[in-house]
Amino acid sequence: MGIKLFEMDVKCSFLNGFLHKVYVEQSSGFENPDFSNHVFKLQKAIYGLKQAPRAWYEHLSKFLFENGFRRGQIDKTLFIKNKGEDFINIQVYVDDIIFSTTNDSLCREFSKLMSQEF
């Protein structure tokens, strides 16, 4: 049984995280004159926002759990899925994903899942 290693860079990762109660001031040049004292509540992460990596990781984790992965006990950025004697391990580092598998079909399945969601 050979193990194969792959790498994936999620280009729009920080734009896929949903936020909870993050408010920003109105940007200069984009003020609403009718509501000049109001702030905006962000629904999704924007690039450069300090909460963006956490929002992305939470969104990705939820997605992986819903698709049969479990989190590593020691390293919380490691996700594991077993299918019979085969497995796929996914290691997440910010917007880079490294995954290893013993079965090419698990690799294709994971790639297809990721392309549909992200």
C-alpha positions in Angstrom: 0.0 0.0 0.0 1.6 3.3 -1.1 0.8 6.7 0.3 0.5 9.6 -2.1 1.0 13.2 -1.1 -0.8 16.2 -2.7 -1.0 20.0 -2.1 -3.8 22.4 -2.7 -3.8 26.2 -2.4 -7.3 27.7 -1.9 -7.1 31.0 -3.7 -10.3 32.5 -2.3 -10.2 31.0 1.2 -10.5 34.2 3.1 -13.6 35.2 1.1 -15.4 32.0 2.1 -15.7 32.5 5.8 -19.0 33.7 7.3 -18.7 36.1 10.2 -20.6 36.6 13.4 -21.1 40.1 14.7 -18.3 42.0 12.9 -19.0 45.7 12.3 -17.0 48.2 10.4 -17.2 52.0 9.9 -18.3 53.4 6.7 -15.3 53.9 4.4 -14.5 57.4 3.3 -16.0 58.0 -0.1 -18.7 55.3 0.5 -20.7 57.0 3.3 -24.4 56.8 3.1 -25.6 60.4 3.7 -28.9 59.2 5.1 -27.2 57.0 7.7 -23.9 58.8 8.3 -23.8 57.6 12.0 -24.4 54.0 11.2 -21.9 51.1 10.8 -22.0 48.1 8.5 -22.4 44.5 9.7 -20.3 42.2 7.6 -21.9 38.9 6.5 -18.7 37.4 4.9 -15.1 37.8 5.5 -13.1 40.2 3.4 -9.4 40.0 2.6 -7.2 41.7 5.2 -9.7 41.4 8.0 -8.1 39.9 11.1 -11.0 37.5 11.7 -10.9 36.1 8.1 -8.5 33.2 8.8 -10.6 32.0 11.8 -13.9 32.3 9.8 -12.3 30.4 6.9 -11.1 27.6 9.2 -14.5 27.3 10.9 -16.2 27.1 7.5 -13.7 24.5 6.2 -14.0 22.4 9.4 -17.7 22.4 9.3 -17.6 21.3 5.6 -15.1 18.5 6.4 -17.2 17.2 9.4 -20.3 17.1 7.2 -18.4 15.0 4.7 -17.3 12.3 7.1 -13.9 13.6 8.4 -12.9 13.7 12.0 -10.4 16.1 13.7 -7.1 14.8 15.0 -6.9 14.5 18.7 -3.6 16.3 19.1 -3.3 18.5 16.1 -6.6 20.3 15.5 -5.7 21.2 11.9 -5.4 17.6 10.9 -8.6 15.9 9.5 -8.9 12.1 8.9 -11.3 10.0 7.0 -11.2 6.2 6.8 -12.9 4.1 4.1 -12.2 0.4 4.9 -8.5 -0.1 5.0 -7.8 3.1 3.1 -7.6 6.6 4.5 -7.1 10.3 3.6 -5.4 12.8 5.9 -5.8 16.5 5.4 -3.5 19.0 7.0 -4.7 22.7 6.9 -2.3 25.6 7.2 -4.0 28.9 6.7 -5.1 28.7 3.0 -2.8 25.7 2.1 -4.0 22.1 2.3 -1.7 19.1 2.2 -3.4 15.8 1.9 -2.2 12.2 1.7 -4.1 9.1 0.8 -3.7 5.4 0.2 -6.4 5.3 -2.5 -6.6 7.5 -5.6 -10.4 7.4 -5.6 -10.4 9.1 -2.1 -8.1 11.8 -3.6 -10.5 12.4 -6.6 -13.5 12.4 -4.2 -11.9 15.0 -2.0 -10.8 17.2 -5.0 -14.4 17.0 -6.4 -15.9 18.0 -3.0 -13.5 21.0 -2.6 -14.2 22.2 -6.2 -17.9 22.1 -5.6 -17.8 24.0 -2.3 -15.0 26.4 -2.8 
